Amino acid sequence: MLRWTVIFIILAIIAGIFGFGGIAAGTASIAKVLFFIFIVLFVISLVIGRRKV
């Protein structure tokens, strides 16, 4: 999931350089959403992974 975030950030930067404002904003917002989902899943895995069975 972090890989997809990086891909969308790169696409947003490239689209911003070439002047495609709408596309850059769209890919940047997708990257933000994916990044926050990644952070939430990472924190959940840290909490669950520390429990001893």
SULFENVEN-V581859 format. One record per residue. N is the residue number from 1. RES is the residue in three letters. BURIAL is b if it has 16 or more other C-alpha atoms within 10 Angstrom, else e. Layout:
BEGIN
n->[N | N]
res->[RES | RES]
burial->[BURIAL | BURIAL]
END
This chain:
BEGIN
n->[1 | 2 | 3 | 4 | 5 | 6 | 7 | 8 | 9 | 10 | 11 | 12 | 13 | 14 | 15 | 16 | 17 | 18 | 19 | 20 | 21 | 22 | 23 | 24 | 25 | 26 | 27 | 28 | 29 | 30 | 31 | 32 | 33 | 34 | 35 | 36 | 37 | 38 | 39 | 40 | 41 | 42 | 43 | 44 | 45 | 46 | 47 | 48 | 49 | 50 | 51 | 52 | 53]
res->[MET | LEU | ARG | TRP | THR | VAL | ILE | PHE | ILE | ILE | LEU | ALA | ILE | ILE | ALA | GLY | ILE | PHE | GLY | PHE | GLY | GLY | ILE | ALA | ALA | GLY | THR | ALA | SER | ILE | ALA | LYS | VAL | LEU | PHE | PHE | ILE | PHE | ILE | VAL | LEU | PHE | VAL | ILE | SER | LEU | VAL | ILE | GLY | ARG | ARG | LYS | VAL]
burial->[e | e | e | e | b | e | e | b | b | b | b | b | b | e | b | b | e | e | e | e | e | e | b | b | e | e | b | b | e | b | b | b | e | b | b | e | e | e | e | e | e | e | e | e | e | e | e | e | e | e | e | e | e]
END
